[in-house]
Every structure is written in C-alpha cells, then in structure tokens.
Amino acid sequence: AENTLSVNDLIWTGFVIEGKAVREPIPSMPGVARLSIDELVAEAQELKSLGINAMAIFPAIDAKLKNAKGSEAVNPDNLICRAVAAVKKAVPEIQIICDVALDPFTDHAHDGLLVDGKIPNDATVEILCQQALVQTKAGCDIIAPSDMMDGRVGAIRKALDNVGYTDTLILSYAAKYASAFYGPFREALDSAPKKGDKKTYQMDPANSDEALREVALDIAEGADMVMVK
C-alpha cells in the first residue's frame, strides 16, 4: 500500500499546568484537561503502552509570568521545559513536539512581540530561536513554529545546527489560517488576543496560492514536515 494509517501515525496533544496531581477540566473541550507534570508523565506512560509514539505539549502558565516580551518563553526552567524533561526521563521513547510561538507567554497574547500595535517580524524571530534552543536542550525532539513569522524556519534551523542540534526536526505550521476555530485552544492556554486579531500574520483562508508559496518557502528553509492548520 502506498498509504497506511495506524496508531504509529497518531499524535497525542496535552496541556500542562503547575501543581501536583492536578487534572483541570477545559470547559470548551469535554473530556480534555490541563495536567500537572506528574499527571502528564502518567499520560505518557499510558501512551507508550498503547503504541502512540508522539505527544505535543502546550503550557498554560501563570498570568504573573506573562509580559509584553514573553520573556518566560526563553527561561530554561520554565513550565514547558520542566515538563519535557520529566516526560523524556520517564518515557525516553516518546517523541515530544513543542510549539514555538510567544502567545502563551505574552500578556497581550500575540504570537510575537507587539510594538505600537504592530508585530516586528525579525525581532520576534530572534526570540523564537532562543525559545527553540531551550526547548531542545530540555529534550524536545520536534520543534513546531506556529507563529507565522517570515523566515523563522531558516533562522531556527541555523540556530539549532550552530549548537549541534542537527537531528532536531522542524514541523512548520506552514499555512496557518486566521480562524475562529482556535477558540477552545486559546481558552486552554488563556492565549486569546487581548487587543486586535492575528490576521496580519496568520493567513487569509481565501488565499490558496499564497499558502502554496508559504509551504514551498518553509521546505526550502529546512522544514522536515509542514502542517496546514
């Protein structure tokens, strides 16, 4: 068969929060909860027993840690880095995917920096590279930039290669459309924009030609996988 679908193709997605023995239900996602790190580790152990080999982890951090620059994103001891390290220690076989974007860490909840109402592309990319590095050092296997800044795949690839992380994969959100369907996800992370929207950097759903160009650019910059969201 040219194409197959099995449990090996599944990716489990989870949301991590601080605490211990915490399973906090997400109202807009029935049956889904934010998990403390110990509960996340237990989930990873169950995934292994089921034959699921990959998990994507997203952090729901305390509002007190958020600021305009999203500086907690590059803290090597932040929630997501501690979660990744704990899972990899308990279940080394699990492939961990980490989101690279600033919206869970900024008080304005945009994917990049916000200066005078605009997102500065290149300055944001510099921080995204630092974020990718701390996550990879913690044990992340697949870096997934979802921010939709221009040139970030090439910049992240170079940053990873420069310090020897040549085997770390990049899963690019190559065509990420501006959409109301992200509502439940943004509730899970408290990452809905506090002002404005994301239409200046996420894609117009009507622009299929632009989407193909974005995908081609990301592949040319070194993306190992691409996503349409």
N, C-alpha and C positions, 0 to 999 in steps of 0.2 A: 504494500500500500504506500502511495506517495505521501499520504497524510494520515496520521493517527492521533487519537486523543485518549489520554489515560490519566491516572492520578498523578503521574510524574509531571504533568503539564499544569497542575493547579498551584496557585499561589494564595496562601492564607494571608489576610490583612488584619492587623490589630492596632489598637490604640493604647498607649502606655501612659500611666499617671504615677505620681509619687504615692508613697504609702506602703502598707504591707497587708496582704490578704484582702485586697480591695478589688471588687468587681462592681463598677459603677455603670448601671444601665444607661444607654443612649436613647432617649425617647423617640427620635426620628428613625432609629434603626432597631426595630424589635428583635430581640434575641442577641443583640451585639452590646458589648460593654467595654468601658475603659478598664484596663487591667493594671494592677501594680506589677512591679518587675517580677516578684516571686510567682504571681499568677501567670504572667507571660511565659516564664520558664516552664511552668507546668503545661501550658498550652503547647509549647514547642516539643515537649517530650511526647505529648499525645499525637502531634502531627507526625513525628518520626514513626510512631507505631502504625499510623495509617498509611505511610508511604508517601506523604506530602513532603517535598524536599525544599520548599522555599517559603519564606514569610516576609511580608513588607510591614515595617513598623513605623508608626507615626506618633510623635509626642504631643500630649496635651499638658503644657507647662503652666505653672502658677502665673497669674497675671502680674504679680510683683516682679517677675523676672523679665518681663517684656519691656522693650524700649524702642525708640524710633529707629535705632540702628540694628536691632535684632542681635545684639552682641552675645546673647546666650547661645546662639547657633554655633559659635566658634569656641565655646568653652569645652575643653576635652573631658570635663567631668560633668557635662550636662545630662539631662534625663535620658535622651536617646542613646548617648554613648555608653552610659552605665547599663542600659537595657541590652544593647547589642553585646557588650562584653559578657554579661551574665548568661545570655542565651548561648553564645558561642562556647562558653566554658562548659555549660551543661549538655549541649547538643551540638558538637562541632560540625556534624554533617549537614545541618540546616544552612541553606544559603540565605543570607539576610540582605534584604533590599532596603535602602534608606532614601527617603525623599530629600532632595536638595532644593530648598526654597526658604525664604525668610518669613512667610506668613504665620507660621506657628509661634514665631519669636518676636514679632514686631507689635507694638501697641496700636499701630494703625491697620495691621493685618494685611498689608500688601506683600507680594512675593519678593519685592526688592526694597531698596531704600526709597524714601519719599522726601523730595526736596522741592519746596514751592509748588506742591501739587503735581509734580512730575516724577517719574521713575528714572533715575540716571542709570543707563544700561551698564556702562563699563565699570563704574564704581561698585555696582551691585555684583557684577561677575567676579570681582576681586574677593568679595566676602564669600561668595558661593564656593570658590576654590578652597578657601580656608575651611569652610564647613565640610566639604567633601573629604579633605585631608583628615580632620579629627574623627569623622565617622569611619573612615577606612582604617585608621590606626586602632580604633576600638574593636574592629573585627568585621566591619561591613564588607560584603562580597560584591554587591552590585549597587553602584551609585545611580540614583534616578533623579536627574534635574527636572523639576516640574515648573520652574519659574518663567520659562518662555523668553528669557533674555537672549539677544542675538550674540552668537559667538561663544556661548558658555560651554558647549560640549568640547570644543577645541581647547579652550582655556583650562578646563578641568582635566582633560586628558593629559595636557602638558604638565600641569601641577602634580598629578599623580605619578607620571613617568619620571619626573625630576627627582622624586624621593624614593624611587624603586618599586612603586605600586603598579607595576606593568600588567599584572594579572587581574587587577580590579576591573570589573566590567562596567560599562556605562549603558544604562537603559534610559534613553531620552524620551521625554514627553515631547515628541517632535511636532505633533499637531494637537494642541490643547485648546479646545474651543471655549469661548466665553459662554457660560450656560447657567441656568437656574438649577440644573440638576445637581450641582455641588452642595446644595443646601444642607443635607444631612451630614455630609463630610465636614463642612465648616462648623456645624453645631458640635460635632465630636471633638474638634480641636479648638473651638472658640476662635475661629480664624476668618469669620466673615468681615469684609472690609468695613471699617468704621466710618469711612468717608469715600465717596466716589465708587467706581467699579473697576474691573480688571480688563476692560475692553481695549485699552491702549496697548496691552502686551499679550493677552490671550487672543485667539483667532476668531474672526468672523465666520460663523457656520456656513455662510453662503460662498466662501472663497475656497473652492476645492483646488484650483490651480495653485494658489498660494500655499496650500497645505502640502502639495507635492514638492514644491520648491523647498519648503522648510524641512521636509523629510530628507531630501537629497543633500541639503546643506549639512544636516546633522550627521548623516552617514559619512560624508566627505571629511567632517571634522573628527571622526573616530568613534562614533556611537556604535556599540556592538548590537544593540537592539533598539527599536523605536516603538513608540506607543501612539495610538490615536485615542484621545480622551474627549 
